[in-house]
Amino acid sequence: MSSNLRVNFPPDPNPKKPRLKAPPGSWDTHFHVWGPPHLFPYSEKRRYTPPAAPVEHYLAVARVIGLERGVVVQPSAHGTDTRITLDAIEKSSGRLRGMIRADPALTAAEMRGLHAAGVRGLRIALRRGHGNRFNAALFQRMVDLLSPLNWPLDLQIDDDAIAELSDLILKVPVPVIVDTFGHIDFRKGGLQQPAFKAMVALLESGRVWVKIHGANRFLAWGVAYEDIVKMARAYLAVAPDRVIWGTDWPHSEIFEPGQMPNDGDLIDMLLDYAPDEALRKKILVETPSALFDFE
């Protein structure tokens, strides 16, 4: 591994007390943990080197902003070694579910073991800028493994690939989540651009969910905050029961000073996305509780 890998900045250790009072049982459906590397080594194939951000630090942040449950998503920096995800679930006293990364080596028996350990989802990374490509055989193998367990399939996908893969997505027999707003850049044509229309069509099918997280990424691109709000509200207008939210802690791929978001600010964005309290309860409590099989 090259010694020239960029080093990610650490997350803000002092989350602001949010204005939003999260309802009891609120979920963070998308966060990661990193290391510490002497216990959980980083992958030799990683794209950047993160600082240690263990689950104990995350749980402290979650307490401040009012989150009681969550989905720890296997981070790319740890590859497909699920030990860090399973450790986080085990240390959470029943509060966390896990989401692993697609791995062609997985077997049905291993999937059953992961299910027993609290995993309830699998993510396929398809962003070309990260060096990923759509692999039809891998996609189908993961769907076949997921189906008996009814885990959600999470897609990290480029905006222009949403329409390209729509027919395939609609054939998946388990819930499909498109994360990070679909990576749709409002500057390319607002709500009228083909990618957004394709995403709306998927939501209208009743078979697809969208994760409205990572707003700081769009802001870093130069997208206006009010346009991010327009996207969130448009999704909620179409599918109020199929929209979920997450912090994206500890906020990967931030390599410049002054760019790290504060998690108290991030959860307060929900006040703009969903001004109605009952709708926020759907986003934060009701929808993720059903989607991630939480009793």
TORMIRO-937555 format. One record per residue (C-alpha): residue number from 1; residue in three letters; x negated, y, z negated. Coordinates in Angstrom, 2 decimals, m for minus. Layout:
// TORMIRO-937555
<num->NUM	residuo->ALA	xx->X	yy->Y	zz->Z>
...
This chain:
// TORMIRO-937555
<num->1	residuo->MET	xx->0.00	yy->0.00	zz->0.00>
<num->2	residuo->SER	xx->m1.33	yy->3.42	zz->0.98>
<num->3	residuo->SER	xx->m2.51	yy->5.69	zz->m1.81>
<num->4	residuo->ASN	xx->m0.94	yy->8.60	zz->0.10>
<num->5	residuo->LEU	xx->2.63	yy->7.83	zz->m0.91>
<num->6	residuo->ARG	xx->4.56	yy->10.85	zz->m2.09>
<num->7	residuo->VAL	xx->5.42	yy->10.97	zz->m5.78>
<num->8	residuo->ASN	xx->9.01	yy->11.64	zz->m6.76>
<num->9	residuo->PHE	xx->9.71	yy->14.32	zz->m9.37>
<num->10	residuo->PRO	xx->11.22	yy->13.05	zz->m12.63>
<num->11	residuo->PRO	xx->14.90	yy->13.75	zz->m13.39>
<num->12	residuo->ASP	xx->15.92	yy->16.70	zz->m15.53>
<num->13	residuo->PRO	xx->15.75	yy->15.34	zz->m19.10>
<num->14	residuo->ASN	xx->18.19	yy->17.94	zz->m20.47>
<num->15	residuo->PRO	xx->21.61	yy->17.59	zz->m18.83>
<num->16	residuo->LYS	xx->23.88	yy->20.55	zz->m19.38>
<num->17	residuo->LYS	xx->27.04	yy->19.99	zz->m21.37>
<num->18	residuo->PRO	xx->29.59	yy->20.02	zz->m18.54>
<num->19	residuo->ARG	xx->32.73	yy->22.10	zz->m18.40>
<num->20	residuo->LEU	xx->34.58	yy->19.01	zz->m17.24>
<num->21	residuo->LYS	xx->35.74	yy->16.76	zz->m20.04>
<num->22	residuo->ALA	xx->35.49	yy->13.29	zz->m18.55>
<num->23	residuo->PRO	xx->38.47	yy->11.07	zz->m19.40>
<num->24	residuo->PRO	xx->37.85	yy->8.00	zz->m21.57>
<num->25	residuo->GLY	xx->36.41	yy->5.12	zz->m19.59>
<num->26	residuo->SER	xx->34.81	yy->7.32	zz->m16.90>
<num->27	residuo->TRP	xx->32.42	yy->5.67	zz->m14.43>
<num->28	residuo->ASP	xx->29.21	yy->6.65	zz->m12.72>
<num->29	residuo->THR	xx->29.37	yy->4.35	zz->m9.70>
<num->30	residuo->HIS	xx->25.91	yy->5.13	zz->m8.34>
<num->31	residuo->PHE	xx->22.70	yy->5.46	zz->m10.32>
<num->32	residuo->HIS	xx->19.32	yy->3.75	zz->m10.33>
<num->33	residuo->VAL	xx->16.61	yy->2.93	zz->m12.85>
<num->34	residuo->TRP	xx->12.87	yy->2.88	zz->m12.22>
<num->35	residuo->GLY	xx->10.34	yy->0.89	zz->m14.20>
<num->36	residuo->PRO	xx->8.55	yy->1.34	zz->m16.44>
<num->37	residuo->PRO	xx->6.17	yy->m0.22	zz->m13.92>
<num->38	residuo->HIS	xx->4.17	yy->m2.21	zz->m16.46>
<num->39	residuo->LEU	xx->7.39	yy->m4.16	zz->m17.14>
<num->40	residuo->PHE	xx->9.03	yy->m3.94	zz->m13.72>
<num->41	residuo->PRO	xx->6.41	yy->m3.40	zz->m10.99>
<num->42	residuo->TYR	xx->7.22	yy->m1.28	zz->m7.97>
<num->43	residuo->SER	xx->7.48	yy->m2.93	zz->m4.58>
<num->44	residuo->GLU	xx->4.39	yy->m2.86	zz->m2.41>
<num->45	residuo->LYS	xx->6.69	yy->m1.90	zz->0.48>
<num->46	residuo->ARG	xx->8.18	yy->1.18	zz->m1.19>
<num->47	residuo->ARG	xx->8.40	yy->4.52	zz->0.64>
<num->48	residuo->TYR	xx->7.48	yy->6.68	zz->m2.39>
<num->49	residuo->THR	xx->6.27	yy->6.26	zz->m5.96>
<num->50	residuo->PRO	xx->8.78	yy->7.17	zz->m8.66>
<num->51	residuo->PRO	xx->8.15	yy->8.07	zz->m12.28>
<num->52	residuo->ALA	xx->9.47	yy->5.75	zz->m14.95>
<num->53	residuo->ALA	xx->13.20	yy->6.30	zz->m15.46>
<num->54	residuo->PRO	xx->14.36	yy->3.40	zz->m17.63>
<num->55	residuo->VAL	xx->17.94	yy->2.57	zz->m18.49>
<num->56	residuo->GLU	xx->17.55	yy->3.96	zz->m22.01>
<num->57	residuo->HIS	xx->16.97	yy->7.42	zz->m20.51>
<num->58	residuo->TYR	xx->19.98	yy->7.05	zz->m18.22>
<num->59	residuo->LEU	xx->22.29	yy->6.05	zz->m21.09>
<num->60	residuo->ALA	xx->21.23	yy->9.17	zz->m23.01>
<num->61	residuo->VAL	xx->22.15	yy->11.35	zz->m20.00>
<num->62	residuo->ALA	xx->25.46	yy->9.54	zz->m19.58>
<num->63	residuo->ARG	xx->26.41	yy->10.21	zz->m23.20>
<num->64	residuo->VAL	xx->25.89	yy->13.96	zz->m22.78>
<num->65	residuo->ILE	xx->28.06	yy->14.23	zz->m19.66>
<num->66	residuo->GLY	xx->30.75	yy->11.87	zz->m20.93>
<num->67	residuo->LEU	xx->30.29	yy->8.71	zz->m18.85>
<num->68	residuo->GLU	xx->31.08	yy->5.39	zz->m20.52>
<num->69	residuo->ARG	xx->30.68	yy->2.89	zz->m17.67>
<num->70	residuo->GLY	xx->28.51	yy->2.62	zz->m14.60>
<num->71	residuo->VAL	xx->27.09	yy->0.70	zz->m11.67>
<num->72	residuo->VAL	xx->23.31	yy->0.43	zz->m11.61>
<num->73	residuo->VAL	xx->22.30	yy->0.17	zz->m7.95>
<num->74	residuo->GLN	xx->19.14	yy->m1.80	zz->m7.17>
<num->75	residuo->PRO	xx->16.55	yy->0.86	zz->m6.18>
<num->76	residuo->SER	xx->14.50	yy->0.57	zz->m3.00>
<num->77	residuo->ALA	xx->11.33	yy->1.23	zz->m5.00>
<num->78	residuo->HIS	xx->11.83	yy->m2.19	zz->m6.62>
<num->79	residuo->GLY	xx->12.74	yy->m3.98	zz->m3.41>
<num->80	residuo->THR	xx->14.90	yy->m7.07	zz->m3.90>
<num->81	residuo->ASP	xx->13.47	yy->m7.99	zz->m7.32>
<num->82	residuo->THR	xx->16.68	yy->m7.85	zz->m9.36>
<num->83	residuo->ARG	xx->15.04	yy->m8.19	zz->m12.79>
<num->84	residuo->ILE	xx->15.26	yy->m4.44	zz->m13.42>
<num->85	residuo->THR	xx->18.97	yy->m4.36	zz->m12.57>
<num->86	residuo->LEU	xx->19.76	yy->m7.38	zz->m14.73>
<num->87	residuo->ASP	xx->17.76	yy->m5.91	zz->m17.61>
<num->88	residuo->ALA	xx->19.76	yy->m2.68	zz->m17.43>
<num->89	residuo->ILE	xx->23.05	yy->m4.58	zz->m17.49>
<num->90	residuo->GLU	xx->21.90	yy->m6.67	zz->m20.45>
<num->91	residuo->LYS	xx->20.88	yy->m3.58	zz->m22.44>
<num->92	residuo->SER	xx->24.15	yy->m1.74	zz->m21.80>
<num->93	residuo->SER	xx->26.34	yy->m3.60	zz->m24.31>
<num->94	residuo->GLY	xx->28.87	yy->m4.42	zz->m21.62>
<num->95	residuo->ARG	xx->29.08	yy->m0.92	zz->m20.16>
<num->96	residuo->LEU	xx->27.34	yy->m1.54	zz->m16.84>
<num->97	residuo->ARG	xx->27.87	yy->m3.51	zz->m13.67>
<num->98	residuo->GLY	xx->25.12	yy->m4.09	zz->m11.11>
<num->99	residuo->MET	xx->24.78	yy->m3.73	zz->m7.35>
<num->100	residuo->ILE	xx->21.93	yy->m5.56	zz->m5.61>
<num->101	residuo->ARG	xx->20.27	yy->m5.07	zz->m2.22>
<num->102	residuo->ALA	xx->20.77	yy->m7.31	zz->0.78>
<num->103	residuo->ASP	xx->18.26	yy->m10.15	zz->0.70>
<num->104	residuo->PRO	xx->18.18	yy->m12.90	zz->3.36>
<num->105	residuo->ALA	xx->16.71	yy->m15.30	zz->0.80>
<num->106	residuo->LEU	xx->19.78	yy->m15.22	zz->m1.48>
<num->107	residuo->THR	xx->21.71	yy->m18.45	zz->m1.94>
<num->108	residuo->ALA	xx->25.30	yy->m19.04	zz->m3.01>
<num->109	residuo->ALA	xx->24.08	yy->m20.50	zz->m6.32>
<num->110	residuo->GLU	xx->21.98	yy->m17.40	zz->m7.00>
<num->111	residuo->MET	xx->24.95	yy->m15.20	zz->m6.20>
<num->112	residuo->ARG	xx->27.06	yy->m17.06	zz->m8.75>
<num->113	residuo->GLY	xx->24.31	yy->m16.56	zz->m11.33>
<num->114	residuo->LEU	xx->24.17	yy->m12.84	zz->m10.56>
<num->115	residuo->HIS	xx->27.94	yy->m12.64	zz->m10.90>
<num->116	residuo->ALA	xx->27.76	yy->m14.26	zz->m14.34>
<num->117	residuo->ALA	xx->25.11	yy->m11.68	zz->m15.30>
<num->118	residuo->GLY	xx->27.38	yy->m8.76	zz->m14.38>
<num->119	residuo->VAL	xx->26.55	yy->m7.96	zz->m10.75>
<num->120	residuo->ARG	xx->29.58	yy->m6.85	zz->m8.75>
<num->121	residuo->GLY	xx->28.33	yy->m5.45	zz->m5.48>
<num->122	residuo->LEU	xx->25.75	yy->m5.64	zz->m2.70>
<num->123	residuo->ARG	xx->24.26	yy->m2.78	zz->m0.71>
<num->124	residuo->ILE	xx->23.03	yy->m2.92	zz->2.87>
<num->125	residuo->ALA	xx->20.65	yy->m0.10	zz->3.82>
<num->126	residuo->LEU	xx->21.13	yy->0.98	zz->7.43>
<num->127	residuo->ARG	xx->19.59	yy->4.46	zz->7.55>
<num->128	residuo->ARG	xx->17.19	yy->4.63	zz->10.47>
<num->129	residuo->GLY	xx->15.17	yy->7.44	zz->8.87>
<num->130	residuo->HIS	xx->14.26	yy->5.00	zz->6.10>
<num->131	residuo->GLY	xx->13.02	yy->2.43	zz->8.58>
<num->132	residuo->ASN	xx->16.18	yy->0.29	zz->8.51>
<num->133	residuo->ARG	xx->18.03	yy->m1.20	zz->11.47>
<num->134	residuo->PHE	xx->21.35	yy->m2.97	zz->11.77>
<num->135	residuo->ASN	xx->20.83	yy->m6.72	zz->11.76>
<num->136	residuo->ALA	xx->23.99	yy->m8.57	zz->12.77>
<num->137	residuo->ALA	xx->22.82	yy->m11.94	zz->11.40>
<num->138	residuo->LEU	xx->21.88	yy->m10.46	zz->8.00>
<num->139	residuo->PHE	xx->25.15	yy->m8.52	zz->7.85>
<num->140	residuo->GLN	xx->27.22	yy->m11.64	zz->8.47>
<num->141	residuo->ARG	xx->25.20	yy->m13.74	zz->6.03>
<num->142	residuo->MET	xx->25.74	yy->m11.15	zz->3.26>
<num->143	residuo->VAL	xx->29.47	yy->m10.98	zz->4.02>
<num->144	residuo->ASP	xx->29.70	yy->m14.78	zz->3.84>
<num->145	residuo->LEU	xx->27.94	yy->m14.80	zz->0.45>
<num->146	residuo->LEU	xx->30.10	yy->m11.96	zz->m0.91>
<num->147	residuo->SER	xx->33.46	yy->m13.31	zz->0.14>
<num->148	residuo->PRO	xx->33.96	yy->m16.04	zz->m2.52>
<num->149	residuo->LEU	xx->33.08	yy->m13.53	zz->m5.25>
<num->150	residuo->ASN	xx->35.04	yy->m10.59	zz->m3.77>
<num->151	residuo->TRP	xx->32.23	yy->m8.14	zz->m4.49>
<num->152	residuo->PRO	xx->32.35	yy->m4.78	zz->m2.71>
<num->153	residuo->LEU	xx->29.94	yy->m4.33	zz->0.19>
<num->154	residuo->ASP	xx->28.25	yy->m0.92	zz->0.02>
<num->155	residuo->LEU	xx->26.86	yy->0.63	zz->3.22>
<num->156	residuo->GLN	xx->24.09	yy->3.22	zz->3.18>
<num->157	residuo->ILE	xx->24.71	yy->4.36	zz->6.73>
<num->158	residuo->ASP	xx->23.91	yy->7.13	zz->9.20>
<num->159	residuo->ASP	xx->26.78	yy->9.36	zz->10.27>
<num->160	residuo->ASP	xx->26.63	yy->8.36	zz->13.94>
<num->161	residuo->ALA	xx->26.70	yy->4.67	zz->13.04>
<num->162	residuo->ILE	xx->30.10	yy->4.93	zz->11.33>
<num->163	residuo->ALA	xx->31.99	yy->4.92	zz->14.63>
<num->164	residuo->GLU	xx->29.60	yy->2.37	zz->16.17>
<num->165	residuo->LEU	xx->30.25	yy->m0.15	zz->13.39>
<num->166	residuo->SER	xx->33.90	yy->0.67	zz->12.62>
<num->167	residuo->ASP	xx->35.35	yy->m2.43	zz->14.29>
<num->168	residuo->LEU	xx->32.91	yy->m4.66	zz->12.42>
<num->169	residuo->ILE	xx->33.56	yy->m2.90	zz->9.11>
<num->170	residuo->LEU	xx->37.31	yy->m3.42	zz->9.45>
<num->171	residuo->LYS	xx->36.79	yy->m7.19	zz->9.80>
<num->172	residuo->VAL	xx->34.93	yy->m7.52	zz->6.49>
<num->173	residuo->PRO	xx->37.17	yy->m9.51	zz->4.07>
<num->174	residuo->VAL	xx->35.95	yy->m7.71	zz->0.92>
<num->175	residuo->PRO	xx->36.17	yy->m4.02	zz->m0.07>
<num->176	residuo->VAL	xx->33.70	yy->m1.87	zz->1.87>
<num->177	residuo->ILE	xx->32.20	yy->1.28	zz->0.34>
<num->178	residuo->VAL	xx->30.55	yy->3.92	zz->2.49>
<num->179	residuo->ASP	xx->28.22	yy->5.88	zz->0.24>
<num->180	residuo->THR	xx->26.94	yy->9.48	zz->0.15>
<num->181	residuo->PHE	xx->29.97	yy->11.00	zz->1.96>
<num->182	residuo->GLY	xx->28.93	yy->8.87	zz->4.98>
<num->183	residuo->HIS	xx->25.86	yy->11.13	zz->5.29>
<num->184	residuo->ILE	xx->28.05	yy->13.41	zz->7.39>
<num->185	residuo->ASP	xx->26.42	yy->16.78	zz->8.02>
<num->186	residuo->PHE	xx->29.16	yy->19.41	zz->8.05>
<num->187	residuo->ARG	xx->26.99	yy->21.69	zz->10.22>
<num->188	residuo->LYS	xx->27.41	yy->19.33	zz->13.20>
<num->189	residuo->GLY	xx->31.07	yy->20.23	zz->13.71>
<num->190	residuo->GLY	xx->32.80	yy->20.37	zz->10.36>
<num->191	residuo->LEU	xx->35.90	yy->18.23	zz->9.94>
<num->192	residuo->GLN	xx->36.31	yy->17.92	zz->13.71>
<num->193	residuo->GLN	xx->33.08	yy->16.04	zz->14.41>
<num->194	residuo->PRO	xx->33.39	yy->12.43	zz->15.62>
<num->195	residuo->ALA	xx->31.64	yy->10.93	zz->12.57>
<num->196	residuo->PHE	xx->34.06	yy->12.56	zz->10.15>
<num->197	residuo->LYS	xx->37.08	yy->11.49	zz->12.21>
<num->198	residuo->ALA	xx->35.73	yy->7.92	zz->12.27>
<num->199	residuo->MET	xx->35.30	yy->7.98	zz->8.49>
<num->200	residuo->VAL	xx->38.85	yy->9.23	zz->8.02>
<num->201	residuo->ALA	xx->40.15	yy->6.45	zz->10.27>
<num->202	residuo->LEU	xx->38.36	yy->3.88	zz->8.12>
<num->203	residuo->LEU	xx->39.92	yy->5.34	zz->4.98>
<num->204	residuo->GLU	xx->43.35	yy->5.32	zz->6.59>
<num->205	residuo->SER	xx->42.95	yy->1.59	zz->7.23>
<num->206	residuo->GLY	xx->43.24	yy->0.92	zz->3.49>
<num->207	residuo->ARG	xx->40.18	yy->m1.36	zz->3.59>
<num->208	residuo->VAL	xx->37.39	yy->1.17	zz->2.99>
<num->209	residuo->TRP	xx->36.30	yy->3.35	zz->0.06>
<num->210	residuo->VAL	xx->33.99	yy->6.37	zz->0.12>
<num->211	residuo->LYS	xx->31.50	yy->7.44	zz->m2.54>
<num->212	residuo->ILE	xx->31.25	yy->11.23	zz->m2.92>
<num->213	residuo->HIS	xx->27.84	yy->11.49	zz->m4.49>
<num->214	residuo->GLY	xx->24.52	yy->13.12	zz->m3.57>
<num->215	residuo->ALA	xx->25.81	yy->16.66	zz->m2.98>
<num->216	residuo->ASN	xx->22.35	yy->17.99	zz->m3.83>
<num->217	residuo->ARG	xx->21.04	yy->16.23	zz->m0.71>
<num->218	residuo->PHE	xx->23.45	yy->18.14	zz->1.51>
<num->219	residuo->LEU	xx->22.59	yy->21.41	zz->m0.22>
<num->220	residuo->ALA	xx->18.90	yy->20.72	zz->0.48>
<num->221	residuo->TRP	xx->19.75	yy->20.31	zz->4.18>
<num->222	residuo->GLY	xx->21.38	yy->23.75	zz->4.17>
<num->223	residuo->VAL	xx->25.03	yy->22.67	zz->4.02>
<num->224	residuo->ALA	xx->27.14	yy->25.27	zz->2.21>
<num->225	residuo->TYR	xx->28.64	yy->24.13	zz->m1.07>
<num->226	residuo->GLU	xx->32.15	yy->25.14	zz->0.02>
<num->227	residuo->ASP	xx->31.80	yy->22.82	zz->3.01>
<num->228	residuo->ILE	xx->30.89	yy->19.90	zz->0.76>
<num->229	residuo->VAL	xx->34.05	yy->20.67	zz->m1.21>
<num->230	residuo->LYS	xx->36.07	yy->20.66	zz->2.04>
<num->231	residuo->MET	xx->34.79	yy->17.18	zz->2.89>
<num->232	residuo->ALA	xx->35.57	yy->15.82	zz->m0.58>
<num->233	residuo->ARG	xx->39.08	yy->17.27	zz->m0.54>
<num->234	residuo->ALA	xx->39.72	yy->15.94	zz->2.96>
<num->235	residuo->TYR	xx->38.78	yy->12.42	zz->1.86>
<num->236	residuo->LEU	xx->40.98	yy->12.71	zz->m1.22>
<num->237	residuo->ALA	xx->43.91	yy->13.94	zz->0.85>
<num->238	residuo->VAL	xx->43.69	yy->10.82	zz->3.02>
<num->239	residuo->ALA	xx->42.82	yy->8.21	zz->0.39>
<num->240	residuo->PRO	xx->43.21	yy->9.42	zz->m3.21>
<num->241	residuo->ASP	xx->42.96	yy->5.84	zz->m4.48>
<num->242	residuo->ARG	xx->39.78	yy->4.98	zz->m2.55>
<num->243	residuo->VAL	xx->37.32	yy->7.71	zz->m3.54>
<num->244	residuo->ILE	xx->34.64	yy->7.17	zz->m6.21>
<num->245	residuo->TRP	xx->31.81	yy->9.30	zz->m7.59>
<num->246	residuo->GLY	xx->28.31	yy->8.92	zz->m8.99>
<num->247	residuo->THR	xx->25.40	yy->10.98	zz->m10.29>
<num->248	residuo->ASP	xx->22.71	yy->9.36	zz->m8.09>
<num->249	residuo->TRP	xx->20.41	yy->9.67	zz->m11.15>
<num->250	residuo->PRO	xx->17.37	yy->9.80	zz->m11.26>
<num->251	residuo->HIS	xx->17.62	yy->11.49	zz->m7.84>
<num->252	residuo->SER	xx->15.18	yy->9.90	zz->m5.42>
<num->253	residuo->GLU	xx->13.20	yy->11.54	zz->m2.62>
<num->254	residuo->ILE	xx->12.78	yy->14.89	zz->m4.34>
<num->255	residuo->PHE	xx->9.17	yy->15.84	zz->m3.75>
<num->256	residuo->GLU	xx->9.22	yy->19.62	zz->m4.15>
<num->257	residuo->PRO	xx->9.46	yy->21.66	zz->m7.38>
<num->258	residuo->GLY	xx->12.72	yy->23.39	zz->m8.12>
<num->259	residuo->GLN	xx->14.89	yy->20.89	zz->m6.22>
<num->260	residuo->MET	xx->15.89	yy->18.51	zz->m9.01>
<num->261	residuo->PRO	xx->19.62	yy->18.82	zz->m9.82>
<num->262	residuo->ASN	xx->21.06	yy->18.86	zz->m13.32>
<num->263	residuo->ASP	xx->23.55	yy->16.09	zz->m13.96>
<num->264	residuo->GLY	xx->25.87	yy->18.36	zz->m15.92>
<num->265	residuo->ASP	xx->26.16	yy->20.56	zz->m12.83>
<num->266	residuo->LEU	xx->26.83	yy->17.51	zz->m10.63>
<num->267	residuo->ILE	xx->29.78	yy->16.21	zz->m12.62>
<num->268	residuo->ASP	xx->31.25	yy->19.72	zz->m12.79>
<num->269	residuo->MET	xx->31.52	yy->19.64	zz->m8.99>
<num->270	residuo->LEU	xx->34.50	yy->17.32	zz->m9.52>
<num->271	residuo->LEU	xx->36.41	yy->20.33	zz->m10.82>
<num->272	residuo->ASP	xx->36.17	yy->21.73	zz->m7.29>
<num->273	residuo->TYR	xx->36.58	yy->18.45	zz->m5.42>
<num->274	residuo->ALA	xx->39.66	yy->17.45	zz->m7.41>
<num->275	residuo->PRO	xx->41.24	yy->20.35	zz->m9.36>
<num->276	residuo->ASP	xx->44.07	yy->18.06	zz->m10.51>
<num->277	residuo->GLU	xx->43.29	yy->16.18	zz->m13.74>
<num->278	residuo->ALA	xx->45.28	yy->13.10	zz->m12.72>
<num->279	residuo->LEU	xx->43.30	yy->12.86	zz->m9.48>
<num->280	residuo->ARG	xx->40.00	yy->13.10	zz->m11.36>
<num->281	residuo->LYS	xx->41.16	yy->10.23	zz->m13.56>
<num->282	residuo->LYS	xx->41.70	yy->8.14	zz->m10.42>
<num->283	residuo->ILE	xx->38.18	yy->8.95	zz->m9.20>
<num->284	residuo->LEU	xx->36.42	yy->8.45	zz->m12.52>
<num->285	residuo->VAL	xx->38.43	yy->5.69	zz->m14.21>
<num->286	residuo->GLU	xx->41.19	yy->3.90	zz->m12.35>
<num->287	residuo->THR	xx->39.64	yy->3.24	zz->m8.94>
<num->288	residuo->PRO	xx->36.18	yy->2.08	zz->m10.11>
<num->289	residuo->SER	xx->37.66	yy->m0.07	zz->m12.88>
<num->290	residuo->ALA	xx->39.63	yy->m2.02	zz->m10.28>
<num->291	residuo->LEU	xx->36.89	yy->m2.04	zz->m7.65>
<num->292	residuo->PHE	xx->34.15	yy->m3.33	zz->m9.96>
<num->293	residuo->ASP	xx->36.23	yy->m5.92	zz->m11.81>
<num->294	residuo->PHE	xx->36.11	yy->m4.32	zz->m15.25>
<num->295	residuo->GLU	xx->38.35	yy->m5.83	zz->m17.91>
